[in-house]
Structures are given as structure tokens and as C-alpha cells.
């Protein structure tokens, strides 16, 4: 067991997320990465519903990714954890959670559509978290593909430090692959050649700048070494071209993952520090928490502290999830990703062990709509509530609410496609025919002027209280700021702490709903 663990720790790793706007080819690219690495023997297809990472019925039926999917493959003795994320804006929360656990990213841009609004949103999130990123221009074989135009788009809307490391060979129906420009004597093409790489990297590297100005020839290997250094720091971004549906550019992309994206840091001997980024329910094992470890290790039957919930729970099984397959591995260490069984109280975003090694969570997805849900009959309401609660565990932004006064059941959504998927999930997974009303826009409220509020608790002894609150508008963007002016001899400190904990909950909904 110990030898296996030591060997496992010695394997170089990469944790990589694939991100893009809808229909840019993320799942197809993932499928070809798995095939070319030898992880799968036959290629699946998004359109036919056989893609390895589209495991949900609704994903196979509709040909879109709804949930992020984790898979693993090995390339040149490096183990690569790959997370394929949805491209549609309605499922941005899945992208948001995946960003937090990545050491590197592949951002796919379609050679036909170019940079889209979703591309920009993901790019800014990657930049705010300083995640090293490869830019991959896909669909070079399609009618209307134009690598030069896409490069100009990227330079204008994303970054001026996109450094092409491959030049396209042909375009549209003549596209036959990519040529490495970071080798001596490679001709390349204007903007996609060694000179372009040197020119861009000179802006970051003083030594390279001096040689460039003085006209000293710079060896291609030195240019590549410089790019590797700055790419792993998230300051320069290697750009590749390909046509994933034909397998063109895939091996080059795998090489770039090893060459330009960093491996995870952290040691297995350190105290545990990990984060839960996804929760699923397994038919036999119950709740499964997908966990990224930053420090320490977890073994079967370990008791781990959920620092967010303040509870300790026992691990019953550790699984490596690979698309639709799962393998019991018994041990997971710093830098790796696995599904943990036995943590019954865990929620998405919970920190296991120490919180100090876990990076902050990005905030991309903000639900804009709220919608009322109706069961087919009154008798089905308990089952509907249980089903929606399970789906809320998997996507906390659904924020299932029972409005007591109106006796209404509400969820929050990003858009109409998410509602269609929810309806389909409730039918296929839970056998429930739910009906959703027309969505209404969520409005946020803030006080327009200072005012007072109070709440009275007048039950018979042992205690009663009337609490008064002064409520006034804060500075824009300041959020909720709370302070108590009551002395501890008037209201015990533990009661004051409870009031402070409950105030944000009470203010989740304003006077106007």
C-alpha cells in the first residue's frame, strides 16, 4: 500500500479545465484527447450521444453539456485530470465551480465565430484567478475559418500576449494540420512565426528585448524556454490551431499541456486542505463529493473535518471518476482530484481540513430569474421538494425556497434552457411531471433612507425580548454591514451572535419580494 502511494505521488500531474463558448467544440476536443492518449478505444460523438463526458441522459439526448465532467488520461507518463465544462451561459455556475480547482486551462475559440461574450467572461475569470491558459483555435476546417482574424480578435478583446506556437497548414477544406514555429528553420506565416513570438515575448523579457533590438539572432529553443517560463506564470498565452473533429492539432495540444501548463504544488505529508467543487448522488454509495486536494492526503476510513460545517465525517470510499466509469482507488493525495463517499453533510464549496491553501471562489453566475414550480398533484409535493432539494445540492444557485405566506415553491434560474433541462431531469431521474410558471426577473432591494425595524418574542417564561434594528443604506457595493450596540448584560453574547447570524438570512428577501 505504501509503495503504491509513493509511486502515485511520484507521477507528474496536470489539472486542466476546458472552457469555451457554446458549440466551440469542448466535448469533441475532450473526446479526441482521450482517444489519442489511448484512454478510450473508440471515438464517441456529441451529436450521437456517445461522448465519454456526456453521461446524463439529457446531455446525450440534446447534444449539449449540462454538468462539468471529470476524466483522466495519461500522456508521456504524466497523469492529466481534465474537466470538460458546459458552454451555455445558463450553466455558468458549473464553469464557476470548475475554475476554482484548476492549475491550468484550455480556452477554445472557434475559428469561424471568433471571440464571443462568453469567451470574454471566462477569460476575465481566468485572469482574475491568474490561471495559466492555452488558447486553442478550433474548427480550422470549417467554411469561414480565419486564423488571422481570430488572432486579431484575441489581441483586441482578450490579450496582447497570445503567442502563436503553431501555424495553420491550409484553411477550410484544405486544412491539414499545424506546423511548429518554435523550431529552427520553420517558415511559419506572418503573425504565426518565430519572429512574432520573439516580438511579443520581448515585452516581458529584458534579455530577449536587448537581443531583439540589437538584431542578435535568438535560438528557437531559447524562445520556447522563455515562453514556458512566462506561460506557467500566467503572463503569456501559447496559441494553437486545430480541427478537433478530425483529430488535427490534438497531439500538439497534449504536448502543450505538458510544456506550458504548471503541475500542482503541495505535499501529501502536510495537514489536509481541500475543497468540494461538485456533488452527485450515486445509487449505491449515496452522496459523492468531488474534491480537489491542495495539501495532505485522504485514505479510505479516514475521519475528515469539514471546516465549513464544523463537523467530522468518515470516508467510506474514494473513487476516480472517468466519464461514465468509476474505480475505487482508496487513497488520494495533494494535487489530485477524486470523488469521496461517506460525507453525508457536505455541500459544494465546503473546505475540508485547513482553509488557508484553498484559493478564493470566483463569482460569475448570478441567477436573474425566479420561477414558481407546481407538482402534478398535491400528493406529489413532498417528492417534488425532495427532488428539487437534491438538485439544489448539486447546483446551490437554484436556491430552492418555500414561501410560507404564499404557500409557493420557487427556484432561481439563469434562463429558459435551464428550465427545459430541469423539467427533463425531474421526469427522467425522479419520475415527476413538474410544471414551471413563466419566470419573473429577480429584483434586488436596498433601503432608500434610514428606518427602524423590530421583532418581538413574547412567549411565556423563561425568556422574552423585543429587538430593535436601525436600518440605513450603505455605500454602493458595500453589502451588509452589521454591528450591535447592546451590552452583554442586557442580552447575552451568545444570543447577540445568533442575531448576527440570522440577520443576513432575513435580508435575503426584501419587503417587495
WOKAUR-V16363 format. One record per helix or strand of 2 or more residues. SS is the DSSP state (H for helix, E for strand). FROM is the first residue (numbers start at 1). TO is the last residue. If there is no record, write none. Layout:
SS|FROM|TO ; SS|FROM|TO
This chain:
H|2|10 ; E|12|20 ; H|26|36 ; H|57|62 ; E|69|75 ; E|78|84 ; H|89|99 ; E|104|110 ; H|117|128 ; E|132|138 ; H|147|157 ; E|162|164 ; E|166|169 ; H|172|174 ; E|177|180 ; H|194|201 ; H|206|214 ; H|220|232 ; E|237|241 ; H|244|246 ; H|250|260 ; E|273|282 ; E|286|295 ; E|297|299 ; E|303|306 ; E|311|314 ; E|317|322 ; E|325|328 ; E|331|333 ; E|337|341 ; E|351|353 ; E|369|374 ; H|378|394 ; H|396|398 ; E|401|403 ; E|408|413 ; H|416|430 ; E|435|436 ; E|440|441 ; E|451|457 ; E|465|471 ; H|493|506
